[in-house]
Amino acid sequence: MRNRSARLSGKLLILALGFATICSCNVAKMSRDKSAGEEMPGLRLAQPSLFQVWVDSKAGFIDSSGKIVITPQYAWTMGFSEGLACVRIGPIDRGKFGFIDSDGELVIELAVDGARSFSEGMARVFVRAQPGKPMEPFESTRIKWGYIDRNGSLVIEARFDGAEDFSEGLAVVAVSGKRGYIDKKGTLAIPADFDVALPFSEGLASVAIGRKRGFQDHLFGEKYGFIDKRGEFVVKPRYDATAREFSEGLAAVSLLGKWGYIDKNGKMVIEPRFDRAYSFSEGLAPVCIGQPGEGGRYGYIDRAGRYVLKPQFERAQPFSTGLAPVKIGGKWGYISKSGEVVITPRYDWAWSFYRELAGVDVGTNPFTYKSGYVDMKGNWVWKPTR
């Protein structure tokens, strides 16, 4: 189920939220800067087994049976992470941010202009450089990012131009147009020397250097590699793009327009031959032959680079709990690892399963679409609402 703020990117709601996507170091779920192509979205998970729903444009939470646990009442929410959910209380354009627990109790109330979910005990927050002044469209230079702990205390001063969640003890931050990594004391553990920096995963992080500025400020020319937690290159920067992270010991990389996979030593273990390639999950990775939306088709490969499911789908996402969302005939459904259609394609968007449920959307208009949840047999647990 797509978060409303993500769904309305560039429209009124995302403006009110202070352009968090733009401000956060060009680091998205898969980097839109130079990723494997389209973003591979992930459901904003609610824990334990709580799922975000919308009723009359207000967000609340249900359990896996579809029972409302927290009454829809919030203008915006990030969903639960580490037992707490970031919510906005009051009007979307001027309400306060805080965190609720799984009982719906407000446990942290914040005097900041924006907040994001907890990760490794820390949550990103941002404040405006000119408090009280409305945010302007695509404004990102007048806000600063810092971090709070689970007590709601600002433990890392809001002084960064951009920031990402903590991952493996470090977080990406933006300083004067460059990216580096801080530790949980706010100390710059890896200098801000990179044009692009993504979170650590399996001990390594994708970074890029060598970016140039061309005609009409077009940015180009950066090369990607992977660093360790000392900031030293383990995989030298020679690739045109990389996937967001290592997953199951492999990372997708692009070289001369084709995608393949390297191991943690930088060895090319699956030769570049795909037009798009994504991270491994449950032993399989979605890849595309041809350009998405232009007749390209997605299939799935194993860790040896062999096709388990040949390219045949209009779109495809990673496997989760044994099922994967795929697009067939203009609609999304779910397949098993054998390629069997388990849930008939009938949705306009589908997310990967999280535990018992998957979020799906009906409708394509960002202002009128509805979202619901299905179980692993395709039965409605929560029928589409808005």
N, C-alpha and C positions, 0 to 999 in steps of 0.2 A: 504494500500500500504506500504509494508515494507520499512523502511529507508534503503538505501544502506549500511550504516555502520553496521547496525544490521544484515543485510542479509549476509554480507561477514565476519562475526565475525571470527577472527582468520586468516583472509587472508589479502591481502595487504592493503586494505582500512582501516580496523580497526587498523592495525599497525600504519598507518600514523596519525590516530586520537589520538594516545597516550593511547590506551587501557582504555578508559573512563569507560567501563563497569566493567573492572577488578578493577579499582582504586576506584570506588565509593562505598566503604564500604560494598561490597557484597549486595547491595540493588538494586534489579531490579524491574520490574513492578510487578512481583510476585517473591519473593526471590528465586533465584536459589540455595541458600544455603540450605534451608530446607523449600520448599514451598509445595503447594498442588500438585506438580508434574510438568507437563509441564507449561511453562510460558503462562499465558493468555494474549496474546498481545493486544495492543490498538493502533489504528491509531494515528500517531503523528498529532494532529489536527491543522488545519489552521483557523485563525479567523480574521475577521468575514467572514465565508463561503468561505474561500480561501483554496484550496487543492493543495498539492504538486504534481507535475508531473515531469517526466524525458523525455528529448528528446536528443538523441545522448550523453547520459551520463552527461547531464547538467540539473540542477534542476531549475524549475520555478513554477508559481502558476496559477491556473485557478479558475474561479468562479463556482457556482453550475450549470451553463448552459453549462460548458465546454469551455467557452471563456478564452483565455490566457490573464491574467491581468498583470503578471510580466513575462517577457520573460525568458525562460530557459537559464541560464548563469552561475550558481553557481556549483562549484565542489562538494559541500555538503551543506545541510541545515537541521535544526531541525524542520522546520515548524513554524507557528505562535503560539505565546502564549502571552496573554495580549497585543495584538496589534503589537508585534514585532517578527521578525523571525531571528534566528541566522543563519548566512551564512558564508561560506568560499569563499573568493575571490582570484582567482588565482589558481595555481596548487594545487592538493590535498595534496601533500607532503610538501609544503612550502608556501602555500597561507596564507593570513591574515584573521582573524576572525572579524566579525562585526555584526551589527543588521540593518535590513531594516524595513521600515514601510509598510503598505498595499498598498502604491503607488509605492513601489520599491525603495524608496529613502534610501540611506545609512545614518542613523541617529547616529550610534555609530560605531566608528572604534577603534579596540582594539590592543594593543601591548602585547598580551598574546599568549600562545601556544595552547589554546583550550577554548571553551566556550559552555554553554548549555542554554536552554530556560529560560525565565523569569518565576518566580513563586512568587506571593505575592510581586512583585516589586523588586525582587532580582534575579540575575542570577549567576550561578556557573562559575568560570573560573579557569584554571590551568596554571601554569608556570613550566618550567623545572628548576631543581636545577643547571644544567649545560647548560646554554643557548648556542644555536648554535650547540650542539652535537646532531646528529640524534637519534631518539628514537629507542631502540632495541626491538626485539620481546618480548612480555610479560613483558616489563619494567613498573613498577608501583611505585618503591621506590624513583625515582628521580624526581617526580613531586609533587607539592604542590597546594592545592585548596584554593580559597578564593571566595569572592562575590563582584559583582559590582551592583550599582543602575542604574536607568533608564537614568541617565546622563552619564553613562559609567565610573563613578568614582569607584575606588577600595575602598569600604567602610569597607570590612573585609579582612585583610591582608591574602595573600596566604600562610598559615602556616599549613594546615591540610593535613594528608596523604590521606584522602578521604572525600567526601562531597556529600550530597543529596540536592534536592530542598527543599525550605521552604514549610512547610505545617502547617497550624494553628499556625503560628508565630514562629515555631521552625524548625531547620534543623539538620539532622543527620550528624555528622562528625566523622572521625577516628583519634585517637591520640594514638600513640605508640601501635598499635595493638588492641586497644579497641574502642568502640563506645559510644558516648554521644550525647548531643543536645545543640546547641547554639541558642541564641536569635539574633535579628537583629542588635545588637550592637557587635556581635561576642563574647559575654560573654558565658562561658560554664554554661548554665542554669541547665542542668542535667549532673552530672559527667560522664566521659567516663569509665564506669564500666562494660559495656556489651560486650559480644562476637558477638552478632548480634543486630542490632537496625534498625527498619523500621519507616517510616514517621507516624506522627500522623494522625488519621482519627476518626471523631466523638469523639474527646477528649481523645482517648487512642492510645497507640502505642505498637506494638509487639516487644519484646526484648527477648534475650536468655542469659543465664549465665551457668557456669559450664562446659565449653568446655575443653576437654582433647586432648592431642597430643599422638598418638599411633605410630604403626609401619610405617616407611617411611613417617613420619610426617602427617599421616592420622588424621584428626580432627573429634572428635565424642563426644557424651555424653552430649551435651548442652540441656537444658530444656527451653521451651518457656512459657512466660506469657505476661501480658499487664500492662503497667504503665500509670499513669496519668501525668499531666504536672508538678507535683511536684517531679516526679521521683519515686513515691511510687507505689508498686505493688497493683493493684486493682484485678487482676487475677494472682494468684501465679504461679511461673514457674514450671509447672508439665507436660507440653505437649511436645511430640516429635517434633512437627512442628506446624506452624500456617499458615493460609493464610496471605496475605500481610496486611490486615486491616479489621476493622469493616466496614460493609456496611449494611445499612438499619437495624441497631441495632444488627446484628449477625456477628460472625466471625467463619470461619472454623478452626477446630483444629484436630490434629492427636494424638491418644492415642493407644498404642499397635498395631500399624499398620492399624488402621481404623480411618476414618474421620467422625466427627460430627460437631455440631454447638453449641456455647455458646452465652449467652447474656452478657451484659456489667457488670453484677454482677458475672460473671463466672459460672453461672448455665448452665448445659448441657441441652439445650432445644430440640435438635435433637440428639438422641443417635448415637454414632459412629458405622456405619455399611457400610460405603462407602469406596472404595479403592482410590478414589480421590474426592475432594470436593472443590468448588470454591465460590467466593463471590456472594451474592445476587445482582440482578439488576432487576428493574421493577417487584419485587415481586417473582422472580424465581431464582434458582441457578442451574448451571450444576453440575452433580455428575456422577461418573463412578463406575460401578460394574465390577471387573476384572481389569487387567492391560492394560493400553493404549498400542496399538500396538501389544498386545498379545491376541487379542480376546475380550478385555474389551469393554463394551458398555456404552455410555453416555445417560443420560436422564435428566429431570428437576424436581426439587421438589419445593413445596411452603414453606412458613415460618413455617408451622406445620410439615414439613418433609414428606408430602404426595406427591407421584408421580403425577405430572400433565401430564408429558410425560414420559412413561416408558423407561428404557434403551434400545436403539435401534440404536444409532448413533455411528459411528467410532470415531468421535471427536465432540466436541460442545463448543461453546463460549457463553458468557452472552448475554442476550437480550438488544437491544437498539432501540429505536423508534418502538418497537413492533415486531422487527424481530431479529433472531439470526442466525449466521453462523453455519452450521453443515456439517459434512463430511459423505457422503453416497456413497458407491461403489467406493471409492477412489477419489472422487471429492467433492468440497465444493459448497454448495448452501445456501439458506436461508429458514427458516420456520417461521410461525406465532406461537403465543402462543397456538393455538389449535393443532399444529403439522402439519398443512397444508404446503406443499412445495410451497412456493410463487415464488422463483427463482430457477429454475432447477439446480441441482449440475453439474457444468461444469468447475469449476475453480480449479487451483492447490493450491490456498490459498485464504482465504477471511477474511476481517476484519469486525468488527462490524460497523453498520451504524453510521455516524455522520451527524445529520440533514438530508439533502436530499440524500447524497451519501455514498457509501461504496467502499473502495479500494479492488481490487482483483488482483491476479497474475495469469499469464499463463506461464507455464514452471516451472521446478524444479531446473534446474542448476543455482547456485548462480551467475554465470558469464553471463548467457544468458537469464534469465527469463525476462518477460515484465510485466508492471503494468498498470492498468487502473482503471476507476471508472464506477459504474453502479448506476442507480436510483432504487427506491423501487419496480419497476416492472421488473428490470433486463435489462433495456435498456442501451446500452453504452452511457455514457456522454463523456467519454474520452477513446478511444480505446487503448489497451495495447501498450505502447512504452517503450523504454529502455534509 
